[in-house]
Structure formats: C-alpha cells, structure tokens
Amino acid sequence: MANFKIIFDDVMLSQLKQAGKNKQVKNILSKMLDRIEELGPVAGKLIDSHLHIYEIKSKHPPIRLYFKHIMGLDNIYVFEYELKTSEEKQRKTIFKIKRKARKSFG
C-alpha cells in the first residue's frame, strides 16, 4: 500500500505543539494522521470536490481535522484541526480553509 507524504500548514504545526500538552488529543491526532498517511484521501470525507479538501473526525472528543490531497504527488496537506463546538464555527473554519487552499494551490 502506498504511503502518502504529509505536509503541515503553519497553523497545524502550532496546534500540534499545543496538543502535546493533552495526551488524549495527542493520541487521537496521531491515529488520524497515521490513517491519512496510510490511506490518503480515502481516510476522510470529501467536503469540497473542486479543491479536494477532506475532513476526518473523531466523536469523543469531537475533533475535526481538515486536509487536502495534492493530486499527482501523493502528498497530503494538513490545514488544521478543531474541537467541534458549533455548526457556525465549523462553517467558518471550512470557509477559511477553502480560501487558503485557493490562494496556496491556485
């Protein structure tokens, strides 16, 4: 099985440093990233077919991690994660990620 190369956004790098303080969140993120590395875009749910943006989530605690499949390179660009608190917050985060993807990846 092909392994995908994971590239982290600056926001995600900052979040990972903070997540190191919470063992439960750190373990969940580690499992999510391992799954993404192994399966690529199949690991998540497609949330934007034009920009190839995906979401992978856990229920306890409710964490959502957003990533983009960079076509042709087998690279995965990880934007950020969030603890889900409301639908409005999720919409704002997805909008921000789409805007960043358009700017960064054309």
N, C-alpha and C positions, 0 to 999 in steps of 0.2 A: 504494500500500500504506500502511496506517495505521501511524503510529509510536506506540509506547507510551511513556508518561512513566515514567521510572524514579525511584523514591523509595528512598533508602538508610537502613537501620537504623543506629543509632549504632555497633553492633559492626562493621558493614561499612565505615563511614567510617574507623574506626580501622584496620581491616585494610588498606584502600586506601592509607593513609598509609605503612604498613609495607611494602606490596607495591611501592611506588615505589622501594625500595632494591634490588629484584631485577628486573632488566629482563625476564627470561624470564616470570616470574609476571605481571608488569605487562602484558606483551603478550597473554598468554593471557586474563587477566581482561578486558582491553579488547575482545578479539574476542568473548568470551562476552557481555559487556554490550551490544555493538553488535548481536549476534544477537538478544538478548532485546528490545532496543528496536525492532528491525525486525519481528520475528515474534511477540512476546508469548509467551503460554504454549506455543505450538507449538514454540518453541525448546528446550523441556526435556521431561523425562519426568515425568509425574504421579506423585507419591508419596503424596498424600492427596486423594481426590476431594471429601471433605466440606469441607475447609479450602482447597482449590485451591492446594496447595503443590506446587511443581515443583523439579526438580533438573536442572542442566545440568552435564556433566562433560567433562574432558579426560583423555587417557590418559598423556601424557608432558609434564610431571609430572602425577601423578594428583590433579587438583583437582576438587572438587565445589562448586558454587555453588547455594544454595537461594533460591528466590523464590516470591512469592505473587501471583497475578493478582487484582486488586481488580475484581470484576465490575461492569460498567456504567460504569466510568470510564476504561477502557483504561489503568489505572495498574498498574505492576509494583512491588511492594515487595520489595527485595532484603535478605535477612536477613544472610547471611554466606557465607564460603567456607571450605573446609578442604582441607588436603593429606591425602589418604586414607592412613591408616596401618593401620587395622584395622576389621573389621566392628563391633566393640563401640563404638569411637569414633564411627562413623557412626550407629549406633542412638541413642547418647546425644545426638548433635547433632540428629538428626531429632526426637527426643522434646522437646528444649529448644525447637526452632523451633515445633513444634506447640503447645506450652504458651504460647509468646509470641504466636502467631497467635490462639489462643483468647482470650487476655487483651486483646490490642490490637484485634482485629477482631470480637469477640463471637462 
